[in-house]
Amino acid sequence: MIGKNITLISNDSPTVKAQQDERIITGTIVDAQGITVIGANVIEKGTTNGTITNLDGQFSLTIKENATLVISYIGYSDQELLTAGKSIFNIILKEDSELLDEVVVVGYGVQKKKLVTGATIQVKGDDLEKMNSTSPLGAMQSQTPGVNIVKESGQPGSDFKISIRGVGTTGDSKPLYVVDGVTVSDINNLSPSDIQSIDVLKDAASAAIYGARAANGVVLVTTKQGKEGKAHISYDGYFGVQKLAKKLHPLMNKDYMDMTDEADRNNGGDGFEWASFLTNYDEIMANPNGGTDWLNALVNDDAYIQNHAFNVTGGTKQSVYSLGLSYMNQEGLIGEPVTPTYSRYNLRINTEHTIIKAKDFDILKIGENLNFSRSLRNTMNTDGKWNVIRSAMSMNPLLPIYDENGDYAYEESYEGIIGTCGPQAKLDYTQKNNKSITNKLITNFYLTIQPIKGLIIRSSFGVSGTAGDYRNYIPQYDLGGKEFTIDDQVTQQNYSNYKYIFENSASYKFKVDKNNFDVLAGTSYERSGFGSKLGTSNYGSIFNDFEHAYIDNADVVVIGNTKINGTPYNQSKLNSYFGRVNYDYNEKYMATVVMRADASSNFAPKNRWGYFPSVSAGWLMTNEDFMQDTIDWLDFFKLRASWGQNGNQNINPFQYLSTISFDAKYARGTDYLTYTQGSYPDILANPDVTWETSDQTDIGFDARLLNGRLGVTFDWYNKKTKDWLVQAPISGCIGTGAPYINGGDVRNRGYEIGLSWNDRIEDFHYTANLNVSHNKNEVLRIANAEGIIHGETNLVYNTSPEMYRAEVGFPIGYFWGYETAGVFQTQEEINNYVNSNGEMIQPDAQPGDLIFKNMNDDDQINTEDKVMIGDPNPDVNLSLAFSCDYKGFDFGFNASGVMGNQIFRMYRDWSIGSSNNYVAEDIEGHWTETNPSTTVPFLVGTGKTVQNISDRYVEDGDYLRMNNITLGYDFSKLFKSLPLTKARIYATIQNAFTITGYKGLDPEVGSGENWAGGIDLGLYPSPRTYMIGISLNY
Amino acid sequence: MKNKIFALILVFAGLQACSMDTVNLTQIDSATYPKSEDDYSSLLISVYTNAAYTKMAHQHPYLVSELNSDQRFGGGGLHDINVEGLNLFKLASNDMLENCWTNRYTGIYQANFILEKLAENETLDQETKDKISGQAHFLRAYLYMDLARMFEKVPLILTTNQPDEIKQDEPAVIWAQIFTDLNAAIAELPNQTYQEMPADNDGDATKWAAESLMARAYLFYTGFYELDAAPLNEGGTLTKTEVVNYVDDCVANSGHQLLSDFRNYWPYSVSDKDYGYAKAYNLKWVDEFHSNPECVWATKYNGFGDRESTANTLLLAMGMRDQTQVPFGKGWGYGTVNPQTWENWPDNDLRKVASIYSVENEKEWVSGYKKAVSQADETGYWQKKYMPINMYDADHKATGYATVLYGAYNKFTMNTAQDLTLIRFSDVLLMGAELGSSHAQEYLDKVRSRVNLPAVPVTLDNIKTERNHELAFEGIRYYDLLRWHDAEAAFAKVKEVPIESGGVATTMTINYRKDTRGFMPIPETEISLANGGIVQNPGWTSAEAAW
């Protein structure tokens, strides 16, 4: 006998029953990773004879000749083995989830994946975790076809722009996030190591159960749940350093002066008398390639990143638990001397307890999920045209960073060619001393009652909340006429905001012959906006540093200096009823019907209710008898189709009234040191505003071929957003803010293909995935007079005209400007550039100027000639993953990219401000008389047409980025005596390379608070990160 | 069992059957606001704020008209195309005056809101209602007048409901509304002399301001469009006699009067210790604490805050580049004075030196002027009515007077506090003379005798000269030229005037384009948002208009 045998055979007659045809078999049971399984059941089929595996995963059992063994273990599928002729067994258990009986989360329940009739996608926690991303969204980036995820900035802790199946609105296009049944506004604070799975509900039918807020899709996050069995403890940690992935080249001293002179001369000037106003002229000329590279000076090379995560999972038959604790810390690559940082602590406690148990089902269960995170951030401004990176690119190189005293250098006067101060100085003074702390709690408490088998009543009370504080200190500084503060300033803010969600549902599963029904009815009541913000700022700290930057240390109240504000959060209520019927006939024909009704307090009483229906159907063809012929190559084929409607209510409340602002200030009367406050209605009321509806049809199939080696998923969809909630711009003559209107229709149409291949060649196991999705976005209707929603002005430079818009017949946020047709080479060409009447079109042009296409045959270039010059929405999202393992080694890579989109790149005002520097990449090969370029115009200082918004600033944004390459080795295979089931050490490169033709710092442009996207005004780039990590499992 | 389950579900469903209404805890809305007199006063303050808004200095109607005029050039830095555009009648950008446009309309919307709410109000007494309504009418007229003089045909909007379409109106319709509103304001505003009014109300529109603005509106409309009478709403007309009566009433009953010394009106006279010129004439600034009966209406500023709120950025914009002197402080150098203005101004008029700082004039007793390298359109002449004014502080450093006297922030970009006079009493007198009041000669004499000039007969030519000298640099000149149809002739003289730009000698020629008729370009954004309801003003789509 090997090991300690525990038999389940009754003790009374062990030997009496021993007959001649009985024999002893032995064996070892391991899981797919080769880890021995303790406590697995081994039973002789049809008897009570059985045993369980010991600590080494081994068993020994006396059985009858030719008996069949049944191996079972929780979480794994049952196996049956014939014993004839064999006495030693090496059994590998297969995880349940690897089978088609795998379940997916569908909202208020789970469903067998093979029966799902909508378009959903599930990403496993392990797959998220192995990306070593600090945010779940970052990890999803290359694993979810049809979901476009773009980083807003490379600054640590930055948010993501996410859209599912195209952008359907100029408003908020974020999906609805549901974490363990609690709706939250974002999931950036979650640690990927806490996540068991993320399910994305893409089509309307899947999302319909969340009707009111599902118009942009739904992302369901399930955190790691407890599992019956011994405690599994794991530790994962990594450490990395970050490097700049790409450099740009601002011009240095001599080049800068030459280019500035050249621009001035092209503008009719004589160039600049540098010697006359540069006090250190000789010094500068002595070092023509020297000067300050402001951009490079911002780089904090080898900025570190680290992450540590502990997880414990286990439980008994009565209670299961899962605990997680993790910490991450990342330094920003750009921002020296400020160096943004982000660190985060995550704590998770999930438990479930069975209180009352019937013979074969649980009558009463209670459970709880708790996710807490605390993040600390120190940030700098990376948005808009005043962002630090752009300032650094356009700052002249002549000014040193520091003066001879080691202080920040600046030019006292606003005068002359030299600007005021370098970006470093301003950064140091204004953006160094800040810290925001955010505490987030997502928790729920639930109970399920199963009075009769199959009928489950579930009641859940969830709370999500955010509380945090922010402090900022700006010292007193003086950097010349434009950049100064009067006194040092202390800012302190606190806030807390909570909501609760109370949901009750009843589901009943039953069977009538081969008809399977799963019926759900439920209600949901959600209230948000419990909490308030309080903020103060004041001048004159007695300590003059950040550490002591609290209001008590700057408590002299001076009217006008002391700012205090305290506001509650917008309260809102959402009251919903929903129902769902899942039906299948013998797991062959499936249908689902969903209805949800919601009332939202965001609308006027008469417009509150919205109704969102959906239907879907599926046909599992491989379960048909006539498909038996194909079974040797086609394992599984399911055809499905769905239609449904979802809603969106995401606007500020009270848009149906004119609200009053009180921030007007006027120096009425005779007081010299204060003002009188004034009030005004700040928005035009729209009493009719109501739900936005998204209407979507989806047709697709899922297939598995060649013995499960090849998986194919295909979806075609047509999604129409109707009565789109927009704040369409109104004429300035209206005199107040534009109201939200149900202002238009947008269509997103496209398809998604997912291919996966996995195979094993002896010990070499490999998997490859390819996801391709295509989307076409088009605005169908906009309800204002011109059919246009205008983008911002002053966006890409001061006084810049509108350059993106939403317009009927075009994609949302397309770039609007002039098309160019090269560069004028000679005056003769200018003279010959005429319309059909022979009138000159650009009479004021000079050789070297851009040729703008004249679209209407008049005699000038004006806004009527502006057309679509680019589309920020990608046509195709692409991702590619490969992984393999061999005898403890593992290797994998993961790449993603987009195709068919454009980026608008402008790192400089191309006009006002001759002291601005150029980036070499911007002017490479520009036109001069001796170098007559046909594409890049001449340099010119002021007020010329090069500044026009044109396709000169538009570039293709296609890229493929190698997000992650990892090589690892599991030492537990080598040192079997270790008490660890896994001891893996790995090395990773993130953002290893990017294949792109884009000239800017980073083609992943998600910056800006506008709805256009794809506008690069100096983006905080994603770093390249080199990491080493370790994973230990016990 | 099943019944129990049903009951349970009903209980859960019932738990949430509560009200869907929420309370707006931070914002008051138009359903309940305004109610009290204070609410209405607060709403009025907001309209004044818009009228006074100077953050975009070059888009403030005062500075627009000054830069448009033949007395001043663009100035500023070498790349300030926005001021240069106004000076040269060129399109510096498509939305060159967008801020000005929306700002005026924002004020108009707010005035409309007040008037609509007041019409529904049943709790306030008539006297209070009149006081509020009178100011709202005055402000709406004032704001429309800015628009009508700058852009001519603008959409006339008199309600807070969103109109079905945005459409330009004819001048006669717009001006009829202006006259009607001013008539209402005159009738409603209290008949209180300047001396009886509380100092705390300084800046509020008064009956006298309304009467004066009526004269200005009437003169512009009838002059520019060459008509005899002005239209009123619903078909009435406003006769010249009525306008003259208003002016006479203002002169006789307002309590407004001329200061004894013209120069004491302007803040440079505050530096009587440090500024040789002020010292030599023993000047004493009248200050702005309800002590200036010559000011009929001004928008108010103080050195209290940053540029976005209550400081007067126009001053900063017009300060000389890169100079810190006593008394003249530094700024962005907008609106240098045309040397011809100085040359054509007789020396015997004390207002010449009282209005223009010639950097070479020894009688200023100011030294240290240095032509700034980056100054555009440098002429060596600066107007001194609206200029940042410095004094010596306790440490003998040249500092803005608002800082030294009142404790405003010690930063030249923040402490410009001078009020912008929009109607000065001498303008009222001269308008009365021009309109043919029975006191015309007396009015003209008053203005001239104050500056020790002999009487001249009341002829249009004499009045033109008088207005040019008395009201120079006060935002009056350009519209005077337009209404007298003198613009073409005046600008024809601005040919090859020697100036320096960036330290390099060059010349200034202003090509006033007759096809514009003197009006400015409508912002392109507004044209496109009006969906064909607004067309660009003539002369602003041509190649000559392009920068």
Interface residues (C-beta under 8 A of the other chain):
Chain A: G269 D270 F277 S413 Y414 E415 G416 I417 P451 I452 L455 I457 S459 G481 K482 F484 I486 F502 N504 A506 A521 T523 S524 Y525 G529 G560 T567 P568 N570 Q571 S572 K573 N575 Y577 A599 S600 S601 P605 R608 P653 F654 L657 S658 T659 I660 S661 F662 A664 K665 Y666 A667 R668 G669 T670 D671 Y672 L673 T674 Y675 T676 Q677 G678 S679 Y680 P681 L684 A685 P729 I730 S731 G732 C733 I734 G735 T736 N784 A785 E786 I788 H790 T793 T799 P801 E802 P843 D844 D859 Q860 N862 T863 S911 I912 G913 S914 G941 T942 G943
Chain B: M1 K4 I5 L8 I9 F12 A13 L15 Q16 A17 M20 D21 T22 V23 N24 L25 T26 Q27 I28 D29 S30 A31 Y33 P34 D39 S42 L43 L44 I45 S46 V47 Y48 T49 N50 A52 L78 H79 I81 N82 A92 S93 N94 D95 E98 W101 T102 Y105 T106 G107 I108 Y109 Q110 N112 F113 V154 P155 I157 T160 Q162 P163 E165 I166 A199 D200 N201 D202 G203 D204 E288 F289 H290 K300 Y301 N302 G303 F304 G305 S309 T310 R321 D322 W332 A372 V373 S374 A402 Y406 G407 A408 Y409 N410 K411 F412 T413 M414 A417 G502 V504 P523 E524 T525 E526 S528 L529 A530 N531 T541 A543 A546 W547
